[in-house]
Amino acid sequence: MALARLVCRAISGVDAPEVEVEVHLGTGLPGFSLVGLPETSVKEAKDRVRSAILNSNFKFPSKKITVNLGPANLPKEGGRFDLAIALGILLASDQIQCTDILKYECYGELSLSGELRNVDGIIPCALAAKKQQRIVIVCADNEHECALTGAQGFVAKHLIEVCAFLQQQTKLSNAQQRKIIEIKQKQLDFSDVLGQEQAKRVLEVAATGAHNLL
């Protein structure tokens, strides 16, 4: 397969419009082109993705690689597309196989070693994915944000783990919320208020002398 398609999302205010990540391996001089109005941080993904693939025991194709992030009129920024781009290259070069890749949305910036790093805007992305009944894959640092939305999400720490999961060779843990500890306190205390020293002093004087605050 010389062409792979995946789904990801950009951030536009509080919305998360869908972005189609297309990866094509063509003939000609080896190269790596990234098109679709990417910001500087997205263009830098080329170096991160190449190193991550090589350091994850895969081969980086000696082909003319074109990655299109569509629609082209939608600005894209951040490292959120790293994981999707890397998976697209591995799918297009037949190094991994996944026939139902379009039911997943994968988010994560890649380190040079292939480890996944957190990205911004996971909550709106997961909410949008939930509406489309898609499964979200995120890094460990984004686990709780994903779980808050109620979307079906899985957590991975490395590119290798994601590839093995997509090929049904291993399982990933479900995204879970942090445990909420409820603290019951009968009396309020000014020590709970950070700063506002002058305002607290005024209230203390008024309470001591039974003065009207107005």
Sequence and secondary structure as in RCSB ss.txt:
>XXXX:A:sequence
MALARLVCRAISGVDAPEVEVEVHLGTGLPGFSLVGLPETSVKEAKDRVRSAILNSNFKFPSKKITVNLGPANLP
KEGGRFDLAIALGILLASDQIQCTDILKYECYGELSLSGELRNVDGIIPCALAAKKQQRIVIVCADNEHECALTG
AQGFVAKHLIEVCAFLQQQTKLSNAQQRKIIEIKQKQLDFSDVLGQEQAKRVLEVAATGAHNLL
>XXXX:A:secstr
  EEEEEEE  BTTB  EEEEEEEEESSS EEEEESSB HHHHTHHHHHHHHHHTTT     SEEEEEEESTTS 
B SSTTHHHHHHHHHHHTTSS  TTGGGEEE  EE TTSBEE  S HHHHHHHHHHTT EEEEEGGGHHHHHHTT
  EEEESBHHHHHHHHTTSS  EE           SS  GGGS S HHHHHHHHHHHHHT    
